[in-house]
């Protein structure tokens, strides 16, 4: 099975997240809520070693460490990994790609990857790698974004200039198909955040590094004129501008 993201420019994604390193934790309300729910799915697992695959600033590396685990923080973005190291959130730090994890087979008990795999070229490849580095009896936890995410923003842009300006995310059925070779559980969920204006909404996306488009960056994305047109086109509900995320939580059991 192939992904819709075969043309992902990983260096550009890494650069976008590196730029966001210092502002990320302030902006990342959704990321914290999602990650906490994901941790809760295996917080009592007896395994001692955790791979935080796509650690970002290391917020959840620290959370796992506070639960008494030995943590390896892995990220593709040098800026994020440097920030995590500076915060001393983990026991080990690895610069690397979760589609080609620089660890030996069966080397960790828990793989944790929250809101990262949607930036990868191939979900089956990511899951195969995380499965490979996990010991038998261990678990792989992942949360990702599915088709329908940011649909309000896509609809508004479509009205402004006929383009979506929003990444395409995998349908739930395709995420499920990528898990079919493993014993697993999937939990889809929707979460909608509300903003007082479109500028704040767009800044929240920029703050979490999510402005990089798979098909290339749009240099005109935040001009004042275009923002005004976007706000005029955006569906407003009781003075608030909604932004929805279609989430999928996954647990894969390493047999």
C-alpha positions in Angstrom: 0.0 0.0 0.0 1.4 3.4 -0.9 0.8 6.7 0.8 -0.5 9.9 -0.7 2.6 11.6 0.6 5.3 10.0 -1.4 6.6 13.4 -2.4 7.1 14.7 1.2 10.1 17.0 1.5 11.4 15.8 4.9 14.1 18.5 5.1 11.5 21.2 4.7 9.2 19.6 7.3 12.2 19.3 9.7 13.1 23.0 9.0 9.5 24.1 9.7 9.5 22.3 13.0 13.0 23.5 13.9 11.7 27.1 13.4 8.8 26.4 15.7 10.9 24.9 18.6 10.7 27.8 21.0 7.0 28.6 20.4 5.8 25.0 20.1 4.8 24.2 23.7 2.9 27.5 24.2 0.9 26.8 21.0 0.5 23.1 21.3 -2.7 22.8 23.4 -4.1 20.1 21.2 -0.8 18.2 21.1 -0.7 18.1 24.8 -4.3 16.8 25.2 -3.7 14.1 22.5 -0.3 13.0 24.0 -1.8 12.7 27.5 -4.6 10.5 26.2 -2.0 8.4 24.3 0.2 8.0 27.4 -2.8 6.9 29.5 -3.2 3.9 27.1 0.0 2.4 28.4 1.1 4.4 31.5 1.0 1.2 33.6 3.0 -1.0 31.1 5.8 -2.6 33.0 8.4 -2.0 30.3 11.2 0.4 31.3 12.5 1.8 28.0 10.6 4.2 25.8 11.3 5.6 22.4 9.6 9.0 21.9 9.5 8.8 18.1 9.2 12.4 16.9 9.8 13.9 20.3 9.6 17.6 19.3 10.5 19.8 22.3 10.6 16.7 24.5 7.4 17.5 26.4 6.3 13.9 26.5 9.8 12.5 26.8 9.8 14.3 30.2 6.3 12.9 31.0 7.5 9.4 30.4 10.7 10.0 32.4 8.5 11.3 35.3 6.7 7.9 35.1 10.1 6.3 35.9 11.0 5.2 32.3 14.3 5.3 30.5 13.6 7.6 27.5 15.3 7.9 24.1 14.1 11.1 22.3 14.2 10.8 18.5 13.4 13.7 16.1 14.1 14.6 12.4 14.3 18.3 13.2 17.7 19.3 14.6 16.2 22.4 16.2 13.6 20.4 18.1 16.2 17.8 19.2 18.6 20.6 20.4 15.8 22.2 22.4 14.9 18.9 24.0 18.5 18.2 24.9 18.8 21.7 26.4 15.8 20.9 28.5 17.3 17.6 29.6 14.1 15.7 29.0 15.5 12.3 28.1 18.3 9.8 28.8 19.4 9.6 25.1 18.9 11.8 22.0 18.8 10.6 18.4 18.6 12.7 15.2 16.8 10.5 12.8 13.8 9.5 10.7 11.0 7.3 12.1 10.8 5.6 8.7 14.4 4.4 9.3 14.9 4.3 13.1 18.7 4.2 14.0 18.2 1.5 16.7 18.7 -2.2 16.7 15.8 -4.7 16.6 13.9 -5.3 19.8 15.7 -2.6 21.7 12.8 -0.7 23.5 9.6 -1.7 25.4 7.3 1.1 24.4 7.3 3.2 21.2 5.4 6.4 21.6 4.6 8.7 18.6 2.1 11.4 19.0 0.9 13.5 16.0 4.1 12.7 14.0 3.3 9.9 11.5 1.1 12.2 9.3 4.3 13.9 8.2 5.8 10.7 6.9 5.9 9.3 3.4 4.6 5.8 4.3 2.6 4.9 7.3 3.2 1.1 6.8 6.9 1.8 6.7 6.7 3.8 10.0 4.7 1.1 11.8 7.1 -1.7 10.5 10.1 0.2 11.9 8.4 0.9 15.3 7.4 -2.8 15.4 11.0 -3.8 14.6 12.6 -1.8 17.4 10.0 -2.9 20.0 10.6 -6.0 22.1 8.1 -8.8 22.3 5.5 -8.0 24.9 5.9 -4.3 24.2 3.5 -1.8 22.7 3.5 0.8 20.0 1.3 3.9 20.7 0.6 6.4 17.9 -1.8 9.2 17.3 -2.3 10.7 13.9 -4.5 13.0 11.9 -7.0 11.6 9.4 -9.0 12.9 6.4 -11.3 15.8 7.3 -8.7 17.5 9.5 -8.8 21.3 9.1 -11.8 21.0 6.8 -13.1 24.5 7.8 -9.8 26.1 6.8 -9.7 24.1 3.5 -13.3 25.2 2.6 -12.5 28.9 3.3 -9.3 28.8 1.2 -11.3 27.1 -1.6 -13.7 30.1 -1.6 -10.8 32.6 -1.6 -8.7 31.2 -4.5 -10.0 27.8 -5.5 -7.1 26.0 -3.7 -7.2 24.0 -0.5 -3.9 25.2 1.1 -4.3 22.3 3.6 -2.5 18.9 3.6 -4.4 15.8 2.6 -4.5 13.3 5.4 -5.1 9.6 5.1 -8.6 8.2 5.4 -9.3 6.2 8.5 -9.7 3.1 6.3 -6.2 3.5 5.0 -4.8 3.9 8.5 -6.6 0.8 9.5 -5.2 -1.1 6.5 -1.7 -0.1 7.6 -2.3 -1.8 11.0 -3.9 -5.0 9.6 -0.8 -7.1 9.9 -0.6 -6.5 13.7 -2.7 -7.1 16.7 -4.0 -3.6 17.3 -6.8 -1.2 18.5 -7.8 2.0 16.8 -9.9 4.8 18.3 -11.0 7.6 15.9 -12.1 10.9 17.6 -12.9 14.5 16.5 -11.7 17.5 18.4 -12.6 21.1 17.5 -10.7 24.2 18.7 -12.2 27.7 18.6 -10.4 31.0 17.9 -11.5 34.6 18.2 -10.2 35.4 14.6 -8.5 33.8 11.7 -5.1 35.5 12.4 -5.0 33.7 15.9 -6.1 30.5 14.2 -3.3 30.7 11.6 -0.7 31.6 14.2 -1.7 28.5 16.2 -0.8 26.4 13.1 2.4 28.2 12.6 3.3 27.9 16.3 3.2 24.1 16.0 5.2 24.0 12.8 2.1 22.8 10.8 2.3 25.4 8.0 4.5 23.2 5.8 2.4 21.8 3.0 3.3 18.4 1.5 3.0 20.0 -2.0 5.3 23.0 -1.0 5.1 26.1 1.1 2.8 29.0 0.0 4.8 32.2 0.5 1.7 34.3 0.2 -0.2 32.5 3.0 -0.2 35.2 5.6 -0.4 38.5 3.7 -2.8 41.0 5.3 -5.0 41.1 2.2 -5.3 37.3 1.9 -6.0 37.0 5.7 -8.8 39.5 5.4 -10.3 37.5 2.4 -9.8 34.2 4.4 -11.6 35.6 7.4 -14.5 36.9 5.3 -14.9 33.4 3.7 -14.4 31.4 7.0 -17.5 29.9 8.6 -18.0 31.8 11.9 -20.0 30.3 14.7 -21.2 32.6 17.5 -18.2 34.9 17.0 -15.8 32.0 17.0 -13.8 30.4 14.2 -13.7 26.6 14.5 -10.8 24.4 13.5 -11.4 20.6 13.6 -9.0 17.7 13.9 -9.9 14.1 12.9 -7.7 12.1 15.3 -6.9 8.4 15.3 -5.4 6.8 18.4 -3.6 3.5 17.8 -2.2 0.8 20.0 -0.2 -2.0 18.4 0.8 -5.0 20.5 4.3 -6.4 19.8 3.8 -10.2 19.8 
